[in-house]
Amino acid sequence: MWKIKTNRSVAKRFKVTKTWKIRHSKTCKSHLLTKKGRTTKKNKYGKGIAKVETKKIKVMIPYKTR
């Protein structure tokens, strides 16, 4: 049986919770933060992930999911 390769870029960006949901960190939090307002940094970035996208992500990281 062949092993499936894990997509390393996806494995670094997404984490799988105990209930098998996909989590990702919010974007735009690393630099140039003085220009951005408090509410922008808090709310604007990092929206939820659609169900279609979660299926694609789970295929790309086979050993982190069931």
PyMOL Python script that loads the backbone (N, CA, C, O; Angstrom):
from pymol import cmd

cmd.read_pdbstr("""\
ATOM      1  N   MET A   1       0.846  -1.187   0.000  1.00  0.00           N
ATOM      2  CA  MET A   1       0.000   0.000   0.000  1.00  0.00           C
ATOM      3  C   MET A   1       0.887   1.245   0.000  1.00  0.00           C
ATOM      4  O   MET A   1       1.817   1.345   0.800  1.00  0.00           O
ATOM      5  N   TRP A   2       0.608   2.174  -0.878  1.00  0.00           N
ATOM      6  CA  TRP A   2       1.388   3.398  -0.977  1.00  0.00           C
ATOM      7  C   TRP A   2       0.971   4.387   0.096  1.00  0.00           C
ATOM      8  O   TRP A   2      -0.191   4.446   0.499  1.00  0.00           O
ATOM      9  N   LYS A   3       1.943   5.159   0.544  1.00  0.00           N
ATOM     10  CA  LYS A   3       1.628   6.243   1.478  1.00  0.00           C
ATOM     11  C   LYS A   3       1.191   7.469   0.694  1.00  0.00           C
ATOM     12  O   LYS A   3       1.686   7.728  -0.402  1.00  0.00           O
ATOM     13  N   ILE A   4       0.268   8.210   1.261  1.00  0.00           N
ATOM     14  CA  ILE A   4      -0.187   9.447   0.646  1.00  0.00           C
ATOM     15  C   ILE A   4       0.694  10.575   1.164  1.00  0.00           C
ATOM     16  O   ILE A   4       0.931  10.671   2.368  1.00  0.00           O
ATOM     17  N   LYS A   5       1.178  11.427   0.269  1.00  0.00           N
ATOM     18  CA  LYS A   5       2.014  12.547   0.693  1.00  0.00           C
ATOM     19  C   LYS A   5       1.146  13.644   1.291  1.00  0.00           C
ATOM     20  O   LYS A   5       0.075  13.961   0.773  1.00  0.00           O
ATOM     21  N   THR A   6       1.625  14.218   2.390  1.00  0.00           N
ATOM     22  CA  THR A   6       0.954  15.337   3.015  1.00  0.00           C
ATOM     23  C   THR A   6       1.402  16.628   2.342  1.00  0.00           C
ATOM     24  O   THR A   6       2.591  16.821   2.093  1.00  0.00           O
ATOM     25  N   ASN A   7       0.467  17.496   2.053  1.00  0.00           N
ATOM     26  CA  ASN A   7       0.790  18.816   1.517  1.00  0.00           C
ATOM     27  C   ASN A   7       1.320  19.660   2.671  1.00  0.00           C
ATOM     28  O   ASN A   7       0.552  20.045   3.553  1.00  0.00           O
ATOM     29  N   ARG A   8       2.611  19.953   2.678  1.00  0.00           N
ATOM     30  CA  ARG A   8       3.254  20.606   3.823  1.00  0.00           C
ATOM     31  C   ARG A   8       2.753  22.025   4.045  1.00  0.00           C
ATOM     32  O   ARG A   8       2.656  22.462   5.191  1.00  0.00           O
ATOM     33  N   SER A   9       2.433  22.756   2.987  1.00  0.00           N
ATOM     34  CA  SER A   9       1.953  24.129   3.166  1.00  0.00           C
ATOM     35  C   SER A   9       0.591  24.142   3.864  1.00  0.00           C
ATOM     36  O   SER A   9       0.321  25.016   4.687  1.00  0.00           O
ATOM     37  N   VAL A  10      -0.262  23.175   3.534  1.00  0.00           N
ATOM     38  CA  VAL A  10      -1.574  23.076   4.181  1.00  0.00           C
ATOM     39  C   VAL A  10      -1.414  22.612   5.628  1.00  0.00           C
ATOM     40  O   VAL A  10      -2.125  23.091   6.512  1.00  0.00           O
ATOM     41  N   ALA A  11      -0.496  21.693   5.874  1.00  0.00           N
ATOM     42  CA  ALA A  11      -0.278  21.178   7.227  1.00  0.00           C
ATOM     43  C   ALA A  11       0.216  22.272   8.171  1.00  0.00           C
ATOM     44  O   ALA A  11      -0.086  22.243   9.364  1.00  0.00           O
ATOM     45  N   LYS A  12       0.971  23.231   7.649  1.00  0.00           N
ATOM     46  CA  LYS A  12       1.470  24.330   8.483  1.00  0.00           C
ATOM     47  C   LYS A  12       0.401  25.382   8.748  1.00  0.00           C
ATOM     48  O   LYS A  12       0.430  26.046   9.785  1.00  0.00           O
ATOM     49  N   ARG A  13      -0.542  25.541   7.821  1.00  0.00           N
ATOM     50  CA  ARG A  13      -1.543  26.601   7.951  1.00  0.00           C
ATOM     51  C   ARG A  13      -2.781  26.189   8.739  1.00  0.00           C
ATOM     52  O   ARG A  13      -3.414  27.031   9.376  1.00  0.00           O
ATOM     53  N   PHE A  14      -3.133  24.911   8.704  1.00  0.00           N
ATOM     54  CA  PHE A  14      -4.377  24.451   9.308  1.00  0.00           C
ATOM     55  C   PHE A  14      -4.118  23.427  10.400  1.00  0.00           C
ATOM     56  O   PHE A  14      -3.169  22.646  10.320  1.00  0.00           O
ATOM     57  N   LYS A  15      -4.972  23.434  11.425  1.00  0.00           N
ATOM     58  CA  LYS A  15      -4.909  22.452  12.506  1.00  0.00           C
ATOM     59  C   LYS A  15      -6.257  21.752  12.590  1.00  0.00           C
ATOM     60  O   LYS A  15      -7.286  22.326  12.236  1.00  0.00           O
ATOM     61  N   VAL A  16      -6.245  20.517  13.057  1.00  0.00           N
ATOM     62  CA  VAL A  16      -7.470  19.745  13.217  1.00  0.00           C
ATOM     63  C   VAL A  16      -7.769  19.630  14.709  1.00  0.00           C
ATOM     64  O   VAL A  16      -6.901  19.250  15.495  1.00  0.00           O
ATOM     65  N   THR A  17      -9.013  19.962  15.098  1.00  0.00           N
ATOM     66  CA  THR A  17      -9.408  19.913  16.504  1.00  0.00           C
ATOM     67  C   THR A  17      -9.802  18.486  16.895  1.00  0.00           C
ATOM     68  O   THR A  17      -9.808  17.585  16.056  1.00  0.00           O
ATOM     69  N   LYS A  18     -10.129  18.290  18.172  1.00  0.00           N
ATOM     70  CA  LYS A  18     -10.549  16.962  18.638  1.00  0.00           C
ATOM     71  C   LYS A  18     -11.848  16.514  18.003  1.00  0.00           C
ATOM     72  O   LYS A  18     -12.071  15.318  17.812  1.00  0.00           O
ATOM     73  N   THR A  19     -12.712  17.470  17.674  1.00  0.00           N
ATOM     74  CA  THR A  19     -13.985  17.135  17.031  1.00  0.00           C
ATOM     75  C   THR A  19     -13.865  17.120  15.513  1.00  0.00           C
ATOM     76  O   THR A  19     -14.882  17.142  14.821  1.00  0.00           O
ATOM     77  N   TRP A  20     -12.645  17.084  14.978  1.00  0.00           N
ATOM     78  CA  TRP A  20     -12.318  16.961  13.564  1.00  0.00           C
ATOM     79  C   TRP A  20     -12.742  18.174  12.736  1.00  0.00           C
ATOM     80  O   TRP A  20     -13.023  18.056  11.543  1.00  0.00           O
ATOM     81  N   LYS A  21     -12.784  19.341  13.384  1.00  0.00           N
ATOM     82  CA  LYS A  21     -13.029  20.582  12.647  1.00  0.00           C
ATOM     83  C   LYS A  21     -11.682  21.180  12.252  1.00  0.00           C
ATOM     84  O   LYS A  21     -10.666  20.923  12.897  1.00  0.00           O
ATOM     85  N   ILE A  22     -11.683  21.968  11.201  1.00  0.00           N
ATOM     86  CA  ILE A  22     -10.456  22.596  10.699  1.00  0.00           C
ATOM     87  C   ILE A  22     -10.354  24.005  11.274  1.00  0.00           C
ATOM     88  O   ILE A  22     -11.312  24.776  11.208  1.00  0.00           O
ATOM     89  N   ARG A  23      -9.189  24.344  11.839  1.00  0.00           N
ATOM     90  CA  ARG A  23      -8.929  25.683  12.375  1.00  0.00           C
ATOM     91  C   ARG A  23      -7.772  26.301  11.612  1.00  0.00           C
ATOM     92  O   ARG A  23      -6.877  25.594  11.150  1.00  0.00           O
ATOM     93  N   HIS A  24      -7.791  27.622  11.481  1.00  0.00           N
ATOM     94  CA  HIS A  24      -6.661  28.325  10.882  1.00  0.00           C
ATOM     95  C   HIS A  24      -6.443  29.632  11.624  1.00  0.00           C
ATOM     96  O   HIS A  24      -7.373  30.192  12.204  1.00  0.00           O
ATOM     97  N   SER A  25      -5.215  30.110  11.601  1.00  0.00           N
ATOM     98  CA  SER A  25      -4.915  31.357  12.288  1.00  0.00           C
ATOM     99  C   SER A  25      -5.334  32.528  11.426  1.00  0.00           C
ATOM    100  O   SER A  25      -5.374  32.424  10.200  1.00  0.00           O
ATOM    101  N   LYS A  26      -5.645  33.639  12.065  1.00  0.00           N
ATOM    102  CA  LYS A  26      -6.073  34.827  11.341  1.00  0.00           C
ATOM    103  C   LYS A  26      -4.906  35.415  10.563  1.00  0.00           C
ATOM    104  O   LYS A  26      -3.755  35.341  10.992  1.00  0.00           O
ATOM    105  N   THR A  27      -5.218  35.995   9.425  1.00  0.00           N
ATOM    106  CA  THR A  27      -4.198  36.583   8.566  1.00  0.00           C
ATOM    107  C   THR A  27      -3.919  38.025   8.973  1.00  0.00           C
ATOM    108  O   THR A  27      -4.638  38.606   9.786  1.00  0.00           O
ATOM    109  N   CYS A  28      -2.877  38.583   8.401  1.00  0.00           N
ATOM    110  CA  CYS A  28      -2.504  40.006   8.566  1.00  0.00           C
ATOM    111  C   CYS A  28      -2.212  40.361  10.016  1.00  0.00           C
ATOM    112  O   CYS A  28      -2.616  41.431  10.471  1.00  0.00           O
ATOM    113  N   LYS A  29      -1.523  39.497  10.756  1.00  0.00           N
ATOM    114  CA  LYS A  29      -1.202  39.755  12.152  1.00  0.00           C
ATOM    115  C   LYS A  29       0.298  39.794  12.406  1.00  0.00           C
ATOM    116  O   LYS A  29       0.719  39.812  13.563  1.00  0.00           O
ATOM    117  N   SER A  30       1.125  39.809  11.343  1.00  0.00           N
ATOM    118  CA  SER A  30       2.553  39.661  11.572  1.00  0.00           C
ATOM    119  C   SER A  30       3.325  40.975  11.551  1.00  0.00           C
ATOM    120  O   SER A  30       4.237  41.160  12.357  1.00  0.00           O
ATOM    121  N   HIS A  31       2.980  41.897  10.644  1.00  0.00           N
ATOM    122  CA  HIS A  31       3.737  43.148  10.555  1.00  0.00           C
ATOM    123  C   HIS A  31       2.835  44.249  10.009  1.00  0.00           C
ATOM    124  O   HIS A  31       1.718  43.976   9.570  1.00  0.00           O
ATOM    125  N   LEU A  32       3.312  45.489  10.032  1.00  0.00           N
ATOM    126  CA  LEU A  32       2.561  46.673   9.604  1.00  0.00           C
ATOM    127  C   LEU A  32       1.278  46.842  10.414  1.00  0.00           C
ATOM    128  O   LEU A  32       0.232  47.176   9.859  1.00  0.00           O
ATOM    129  N   LEU A  33       1.356  46.616  11.710  1.00  0.00           N
ATOM    130  CA  LEU A  33       0.167  46.674  12.557  1.00  0.00           C
ATOM    131  C   LEU A  33      -0.144  48.081  13.049  1.00  0.00           C
ATOM    132  O   LEU A  33      -1.250  48.328  13.529  1.00  0.00           O
ATOM    133  N   THR A  34       0.804  49.008  12.940  1.00  0.00           N
ATOM    134  CA  THR A  34       0.553  50.366  13.431  1.00  0.00           C
ATOM    135  C   THR A  34      -0.436  51.110  12.543  1.00  0.00           C
ATOM    136  O   THR A  34      -1.139  51.999  13.023  1.00  0.00           O
ATOM    137  N   LYS A  35      -0.504  50.771  11.278  1.00  0.00           N
ATOM    138  CA  LYS A  35      -1.435  51.423  10.359  1.00  0.00           C
ATOM    139  C   LYS A  35      -2.874  50.958  10.563  1.00  0.00           C
ATOM    140  O   LYS A  35      -3.811  51.695  10.255  1.00  0.00           O
ATOM    141  N   LYS A  36      -3.054  49.763  11.069  1.00  0.00           N
ATOM    142  CA  LYS A  36      -4.370  49.160  11.152  1.00  0.00           C
ATOM    143  C   LYS A  36      -5.024  49.479  12.490  1.00  0.00           C
ATOM    144  O   LYS A  36      -4.361  49.524  13.526  1.00  0.00           O
ATOM    145  N   GLY A  37      -6.322  49.698  12.451  1.00  0.00           N
ATOM    146  CA  GLY A  37      -7.064  49.995  13.666  1.00  0.00           C
ATOM    147  C   GLY A  37      -7.278  48.762  14.524  1.00  0.00           C
ATOM    148  O   GLY A  37      -7.040  47.636  14.087  1.00  0.00           O
ATOM    149  N   ARG A  38      -7.724  48.982  15.735  1.00  0.00           N
ATOM    150  CA  ARG A  38      -7.929  47.877  16.679  1.00  0.00           C
ATOM    151  C   ARG A  38      -9.010  46.921  16.197  1.00  0.00           C
ATOM    152  O   ARG A  38      -8.835  45.703  16.239  1.00  0.00           O
ATOM    153  N   THR A  39     -10.132  47.479  15.736  1.00  0.00           N
ATOM    154  CA  THR A  39     -11.230  46.609  15.295  1.00  0.00           C
ATOM    155  C   THR A  39     -10.877  45.862  14.009  1.00  0.00           C
ATOM    156  O   THR A  39     -11.316  44.730  13.807  1.00  0.00           O
ATOM    157  N   THR A  40     -10.089  46.490  13.147  1.00  0.00           N
ATOM    158  CA  THR A  40      -9.666  45.818  11.916  1.00  0.00           C
ATOM    159  C   THR A  40      -8.823  44.605  12.243  1.00  0.00           C
ATOM    160  O   THR A  40      -9.029  43.525  11.689  1.00  0.00           O
ATOM    161  N   LYS A  41      -7.870  44.787  13.146  1.00  0.00           N
ATOM    162  CA  LYS A  41      -6.998  43.673  13.524  1.00  0.00           C
ATOM    163  C   LYS A  41      -7.783  42.585  14.241  1.00  0.00           C
ATOM    164  O   LYS A  41      -7.453  41.404  14.135  1.00  0.00           O
ATOM    165  N   LYS A  42      -8.812  42.977  14.964  1.00  0.00           N
ATOM    166  CA  LYS A  42      -9.561  42.021  15.777  1.00  0.00           C
ATOM    167  C   LYS A  42     -10.565  41.213  14.961  1.00  0.00           C
ATOM    168  O   LYS A  42     -10.675  40.000  15.138  1.00  0.00           O
ATOM    169  N   ASN A  43     -11.297  41.876  14.070  1.00  0.00           N
ATOM    170  CA  ASN A  43     -12.451  41.230  13.447  1.00  0.00           C
ATOM    171  C   ASN A  43     -12.337  40.918  11.962  1.00  0.00           C
ATOM    172  O   ASN A  43     -12.828  39.883  11.511  1.00  0.00           O
ATOM    173  N   LYS A  44     -11.698  41.791  11.201  1.00  0.00           N
ATOM    174  CA  LYS A  44     -11.821  41.730   9.747  1.00  0.00           C
ATOM    175  C   LYS A  44     -11.236  40.467   9.132  1.00  0.00           C
ATOM    176  O   LYS A  44     -11.844  39.895   8.227  1.00  0.00           O
ATOM    177  N   TYR A  45     -10.102  40.026   9.585  1.00  0.00           N
ATOM    178  CA  TYR A  45      -9.395  38.937   8.929  1.00  0.00           C
ATOM    179  C   TYR A  45      -9.722  37.594   9.570  1.00  0.00           C
ATOM    180  O   TYR A  45     -10.075  37.530  10.747  1.00  0.00           O
ATOM    181  N   GLY A  46      -9.602  36.516   8.787  1.00  0.00           N
ATOM    182  CA  GLY A  46      -9.767  35.161   9.312  1.00  0.00           C
ATOM    183  C   GLY A  46     -11.202  34.708   9.401  1.00  0.00           C
ATOM    184  O   GLY A  46     -11.653  34.289  10.468  1.00  0.00           O
ATOM    185  N   LYS A  47     -11.921  34.781   8.315  1.00  0.00           N
ATOM    186  CA  LYS A  47     -13.306  34.315   8.304  1.00  0.00           C
ATOM    187  C   LYS A  47     -13.337  32.785   8.358  1.00  0.00           C
ATOM    188  O   LYS A  47     -12.300  32.135   8.224  1.00  0.00           O
ATOM    189  N   GLY A  48     -14.528  32.214   8.554  1.00  0.00           N
ATOM    190  CA  GLY A  48     -14.672  30.772   8.661  1.00  0.00           C
ATOM    191  C   GLY A  48     -14.370  30.054   7.351  1.00  0.00           C
ATOM    192  O   GLY A  48     -14.244  30.680   6.298  1.00  0.00           O
ATOM    193  N   ILE A  49     -14.257  28.750   7.431  1.00  0.00           N
ATOM    194  CA  ILE A  49     -13.924  27.931   6.275  1.00  0.00           C
ATOM    195  C   ILE A  49     -15.187  27.196   5.824  1.00  0.00           C
ATOM    196  O   ILE A  49     -15.894  26.619   6.650  1.00  0.00           O
ATOM    197  N   ALA A  50     -15.472  27.215   4.524  1.00  0.00           N
ATOM    198  CA  ALA A  50     -16.648  26.552   3.981  1.00  0.00           C
ATOM    199  C   ALA A  50     -16.481  25.032   4.050  1.00  0.00           C
ATOM    200  O   ALA A  50     -15.362  24.523   4.116  1.00  0.00           O
ATOM    201  N   LYS A  51     -17.604  24.318   4.033  1.00  0.00           N
ATOM    202  CA  LYS A  51     -17.565  22.853   4.109  1.00  0.00           C
ATOM    203  C   LYS A  51     -16.850  22.238   2.916  1.00  0.00           C
ATOM    204  O   LYS A  51     -16.163  21.226   3.058  1.00  0.00           O
ATOM    205  N   VAL A  52     -17.004  22.835   1.749  1.00  0.00           N
ATOM    206  CA  VAL A  52     -16.329  22.332   0.548  1.00  0.00           C
ATOM    207  C   VAL A  52     -14.820  22.423   0.729  1.00  0.00           C
ATOM    208  O   VAL A  52     -14.085  21.510   0.354  1.00  0.00           O
ATOM    209  N   GLU A  53     -14.369  23.526   1.305  1.00  0.00           N
ATOM    210  CA  GLU A  53     -12.936  23.713   1.522  1.00  0.00           C
ATOM    211  C   GLU A  53     -12.410  22.742   2.576  1.00  0.00           C
ATOM    212  O   GLU A  53     -11.278  22.273   2.455  1.00  0.00           O
ATOM    213  N   THR A  54     -13.194  22.430   3.600  1.00  0.00           N
ATOM    214  CA  THR A  54     -12.723  21.499   4.629  1.00  0.00           C
ATOM    215  C   THR A  54     -12.492  20.104   4.046  1.00  0.00           C
ATOM    216  O   THR A  54     -11.558  19.409   4.447  1.00  0.00           O
ATOM    217  N   LYS A  55     -13.334  19.700   3.111  1.00  0.00           N
ATOM    218  CA  LYS A  55     -13.138  18.395   2.467  1.00  0.00           C
ATOM    219  C   LYS A  55     -11.833  18.373   1.686  1.00  0.00           C
ATOM    220  O   LYS A  55     -11.103  17.383   1.722  1.00  0.00           O
ATOM    221  N   LYS A  56     -11.534  19.464   0.976  1.00  0.00           N
ATOM    222  CA  LYS A  56     -10.291  19.542   0.215  1.00  0.00           C
ATOM    223  C   LYS A  56      -9.076  19.533   1.141  1.00  0.00           C
ATOM    224  O   LYS A  56      -8.067  18.892   0.847  1.00  0.00           O
ATOM    225  N   ILE A  57      -9.181  20.244   2.256  1.00  0.00           N
ATOM    226  CA  ILE A  57      -8.071  20.319   3.207  1.00  0.00           C
ATOM    227  C   ILE A  57      -7.819  18.965   3.847  1.00  0.00           C
ATOM    228  O   ILE A  57      -6.666  18.573   4.030  1.00  0.00           O
ATOM    229  N   LYS A  58      -8.887  18.241   4.191  1.00  0.00           N
ATOM    230  CA  LYS A  58      -8.727  16.924   4.810  1.00  0.00           C
ATOM    231  C   LYS A  58      -8.072  15.920   3.863  1.00  0.00           C
ATOM    232  O   LYS A  58      -7.388  15.001   4.312  1.00  0.00           O
ATOM    233  N   VAL A  59      -8.276  16.090   2.571  1.00  0.00           N
ATOM    234  CA  VAL A  59      -7.604  15.230   1.593  1.00  0.00           C
ATOM    235  C   VAL A  59      -6.111  15.546   1.554  1.00  0.00           C
ATOM    236  O   VAL A  59      -5.283  14.652   1.381  1.00  0.00           O
ATOM    237  N   MET A  60      -5.779  16.818   1.716  1.00  0.00           N
ATOM    238  CA  MET A  60      -4.366  17.233   1.633  1.00  0.00           C
ATOM    239  C   MET A  60      -3.575  16.887   2.876  1.00  0.00           C
ATOM    240  O   MET A  60      -2.351  16.775   2.807  1.00  0.00           O
ATOM    241  N   ILE A  61      -4.245  16.711   4.033  1.00  0.00           N
ATOM    242  CA  ILE A  61      -3.537  16.310   5.247  1.00  0.00           C
ATOM    243  C   ILE A  61      -4.157  15.006   5.784  1.00  0.00           C
ATOM    244  O   ILE A  61      -4.903  15.031   6.763  1.00  0.00           O
ATOM    245  N   PRO A  62      -3.851  13.886   5.147  1.00  0.00           N
ATOM    246  CA  PRO A  62      -4.548  12.637   5.467  1.00  0.00           C
ATOM    247  C   PRO A  62      -4.223  12.062   6.841  1.00  0.00           C
ATOM    248  O   PRO A  62      -5.068  11.383   7.423  1.00  0.00           O
ATOM    249  N   TYR A  63      -3.041  12.305   7.376  1.00  0.00           N
ATOM    250  CA  TYR A  63      -2.642  11.670   8.628  1.00  0.00           C
ATOM    251  C   TYR A  63      -2.989  12.500   9.849  1.00  0.00           C
ATOM    252  O   TYR A  63      -2.773  12.053  10.975  1.00  0.00           O
ATOM    253  N   LYS A  64      -3.521  13.699   9.655  1.00  0.00           N
ATOM    254  CA  LYS A  64      -3.992  14.497  10.780  1.00  0.00           C
ATOM    255  C   LYS A  64      -5.481  14.318  10.983  1.00  0.00           C
ATOM    256  O   LYS A  64      -6.015  14.716  12.018  1.00  0.00           O
ATOM    257  N   THR A  65      -6.163  13.725  10.012  1.00  0.00           N
ATOM    258  CA  THR A  65      -7.605  13.512  10.107  1.00  0.00           C
ATOM    259  C   THR A  65      -7.882  12.016  10.205  1.00  0.00           C
ATOM    260  O   THR A  65      -6.984  11.196  10.012  1.00  0.00           O
ATOM    261  N   ARG A  66      -9.108  11.675  10.501  1.00  0.00           N
ATOM    262  CA  ARG A  66      -9.494  10.273  10.616  1.00  0.00           C
ATOM    263  C   ARG A  66      -9.467   9.576   9.300  1.00  0.00           C
ATOM    264  O   ARG A  66      -9.767   8.384   9.227  1.00  0.00           O
TER     265      ARG A  66
END
""", "prot")
cmd.dss("prot")
cmd.show_as("cartoon", "prot")
cmd.util.cbc("prot")
cmd.orient("prot")
